[in-house]
Amino acid sequence: MDLLVSAFEAGTEADYVLSLASPMLKQPGFENAYIDLVVKSQLDMPLYEQTGLLRMGDVLMPQQYELLVERLKASDVEVLVRDDYLFDGSLDFAVREFQRLYGLMTMVLSGQTLSNG
């Protein structure tokens, strides 16, 4: 508390407050990452909902497929878009990449991917 009082007495309160800021703020790219997160938090993005497991080779309903691809792309996960709405290796890789980026644990049991998050 003495440092705060001293800072006010010396007229250096702004410097004192800045000295308390997280060193993360000085990391290259922090400001851009923060702005990106703020912008994305303001988007009105519909929720992706799914019942059951998807397996490679499954064909999704067009609206479900398009929403899944849109959500992956909004998270900067690249995915090859197909016209036949097939859950293929590219989409499987994209979903796993999304899970990795957001700390979602995946388990693979007999060719099926289970999320445990």
C-alpha positions as CSV (number, residue, x, y, z in Angstrom):
1,M,0.0,0.0,0.0
2,D,3.0,2.3,0.7
3,L,3.9,2.1,-3.0
4,L,0.5,3.2,-4.1
5,V,0.5,6.1,-1.7
6,S,4.0,7.0,-2.8
7,A,2.9,6.9,-6.5
8,F,0.1,9.3,-5.8
9,E,2.3,11.6,-3.9
10,A,4.8,11.7,-6.7
11,G,2.2,12.0,-9.4
12,T,3.2,8.7,-11.0
13,E,0.0,6.8,-10.4
14,A,-0.4,5.9,-14.1
15,D,3.1,4.3,-14.2
16,Y,2.3,2.4,-11.0
17,V,-1.0,1.0,-12.4
18,L,0.8,0.1,-15.7
19,S,3.4,-1.8,-13.7
20,L,0.7,-4.0,-12.3
21,A,-0.5,-5.1,-15.8
22,S,0.1,-8.7,-16.9
23,P,3.3,-9.3,-18.9
24,M,1.0,-11.1,-21.4
25,L,-0.1,-7.7,-22.6
26,K,3.4,-7.1,-24.0
27,Q,3.5,-10.3,-26.0
28,P,3.6,-9.9,-29.8
29,G,0.2,-10.6,-31.3
30,F,-1.7,-10.3,-28.0
31,E,-3.7,-7.3,-29.1
32,N,-4.8,-8.9,-32.3
33,A,-5.7,-12.1,-30.6
34,Y,-7.8,-10.1,-28.0
35,I,-9.6,-8.1,-30.7
36,D,-10.3,-11.3,-32.6
37,L,-11.8,-12.9,-29.5
38,V,-13.9,-9.8,-28.8
39,V,-15.2,-9.7,-32.3
40,K,-16.1,-13.4,-32.3
41,S,-17.8,-13.1,-28.9
42,Q,-20.2,-10.6,-30.5
43,L,-21.2,-12.8,-33.4
44,D,-24.7,-14.3,-33.4
45,M,-23.6,-17.9,-34.2
46,P,-26.3,-20.6,-34.1
47,L,-25.3,-23.6,-31.9
48,Y,-24.3,-26.8,-33.6
49,E,-26.2,-29.7,-32.0
50,Q,-25.7,-33.3,-32.7
51,T,-27.4,-36.5,-31.5
52,G,-25.2,-39.6,-31.3
53,L,-21.8,-40.2,-32.9
54,L,-20.7,-39.4,-36.4
55,R,-18.5,-41.8,-38.2
56,M,-16.5,-41.5,-41.3
57,G,-18.8,-42.4,-44.2
58,D,-21.9,-41.0,-42.6
59,V,-23.9,-38.6,-44.6
60,L,-25.1,-35.6,-42.7
61,M,-28.3,-33.6,-43.3
62,P,-27.4,-30.6,-45.5
63,Q,-28.2,-28.0,-42.8
64,Q,-26.3,-29.9,-40.2
65,Y,-23.3,-30.3,-42.5
66,E,-23.3,-26.6,-43.5
67,L,-23.6,-25.5,-39.9
68,L,-20.7,-27.8,-38.7
69,V,-18.5,-26.5,-41.5
70,E,-19.4,-22.9,-40.7
71,R,-18.6,-23.3,-37.0
72,L,-15.2,-25.0,-37.9
73,K,-14.3,-22.1,-40.2
74,A,-15.3,-19.5,-37.6
75,S,-12.7,-21.1,-35.4
76,D,-10.1,-20.9,-38.1
77,V,-10.1,-24.6,-38.8
78,E,-9.8,-25.4,-42.5
79,V,-12.1,-28.0,-43.9
80,L,-12.6,-29.2,-47.5
81,V,-16.3,-28.7,-48.3
82,R,-18.1,-31.5,-50.1
83,D,-21.3,-31.3,-52.1
84,D,-22.5,-34.7,-50.9
85,Y,-22.4,-33.8,-47.1
86,L,-20.2,-36.8,-46.4
87,F,-18.3,-37.1,-43.1
88,D,-15.0,-37.9,-44.6
89,G,-11.4,-37.9,-43.5
90,S,-11.0,-34.1,-44.1
91,L,-14.0,-33.3,-41.9
92,D,-12.9,-35.9,-39.2
93,F,-9.4,-34.2,-39.2
94,A,-11.0,-30.7,-38.9
95,V,-13.2,-31.8,-36.0
96,R,-10.2,-33.3,-34.2
97,E,-8.2,-30.1,-34.8
98,F,-11.1,-28.1,-33.3
99,Q,-11.1,-30.4,-30.3
100,R,-7.3,-30.0,-29.9
101,L,-7.5,-26.2,-30.2
102,Y,-10.1,-25.9,-27.5
103,G,-8.7,-28.5,-25.1
104,L,-11.4,-31.1,-25.7
105,M,-10.1,-34.6,-25.1
106,T,-11.0,-37.3,-27.7
107,M,-11.0,-41.0,-27.4
108,V,-11.0,-43.4,-30.2
109,L,-12.7,-46.8,-29.7
110,S,-13.1,-49.2,-32.5
111,G,-13.0,-46.5,-35.1
112,Q,-15.4,-44.3,-33.3
113,T,-14.4,-40.9,-31.9
114,L,-15.9,-39.9,-28.5
115,S,-15.6,-36.5,-27.0
116,N,-14.9,-36.2,-23.4
117,G,-15.0,-32.6,-22.5
